[in-house]
Each structure stands twice: as C-alpha cells, then as structure tokens.
Amino acid sequence: MKMQVTAPTQTELEERRARLLRLHWELKRIGACVRARKPRNGRWRLHIRHDGWSETVLCAGAEGTYAYVTAHGRLLGTTNEARYVARLLVWMVQRRRR
C-alpha cells in the first residue's frame, strides 16, 4: 500500500510558524543572535549565529505533533521543550557543534 504525501496545509504552516516564533522569543530572552526568515517555499526557519558559526532550525511535524530539527537533520526536541532547545542551540553555536 502506497502512502500518499501531501503538501502541508496553511493551518499547519501557521502552527509551525507560531512554534518557531516561540523558540525565537526564548533565544532572544537568553541573548542569542537569532533571525526568523521565510524563504520562498513558505517554510519558516531560524538562523542562530555566534562568532562566524551558525545553525538553522526548522519546525517539522504534522497533525498536532511538532518538533524542532536542524537543517542537518538532528532532532533537538519537541515544541513543548522550547526553553531546553534554546539553551541547547546556544551551547551548539558557542562550541561549534553539529
């Protein structure tokens, strides 16, 4: 049985955006250099920078289950753990770890 892959709906994209902005707020709160960007494909991304090193974070998931992942595919945590994920990302860019 083939599984049908569909494009994310507008409500899913809005949910991902809201959860990324929550992480953006947490990162700004602890003093990280972070920028939220919306590329042409409509998928919001966060870019976290420190001393020439950067990390890109996206929100992945569907149907009410979402998680933060890096552009390299590393799972950082669920969207309920925004504060923990923010501290982890700051640690990653300060120590240049992927």
URPE-V986864 format. One record per backbone hydrogen bond with DSSP energy under -0.5 kcal/mol. NH is the residue of the N-H (numbers start at 1). CO is the residue of the C=O. If there is no record, write none. Layout:
# URPE-V986864
[[NH:CO] [NH:CO]]
This chain:
# URPE-V986864
[[4:2] [5:3] [6:4] [13:9] [14:10] [15:11] [16:12] [17:13] [18:14] [19:15] [20:16] [21:17] [22:18] [23:19] [24:20] [25:21] [26:22] [27:23] [28:24] [29:25] [30:26] [31:28] [32:27] [33:49] [34:32] [35:47] [37:45] [39:37] [39:43] [42:39] [44:42] [45:37] [46:57] [47:35] [48:46] [48:55] [49:33] [50:53] [53:50] [55:48] [57:46] [58:69] [60:58] [60:67] [62:65] [65:62] [66:64] [67:60] [68:77] [69:58] [70:74] [71:56] [73:70] [76:68] [76:74] [77:68] [79:66] [81:78] [82:79] [85:81] [86:82] [87:83] [88:84] [89:85] [90:86] [91:87] [92:88] [93:89] [94:90] [95:91] [97:92]]
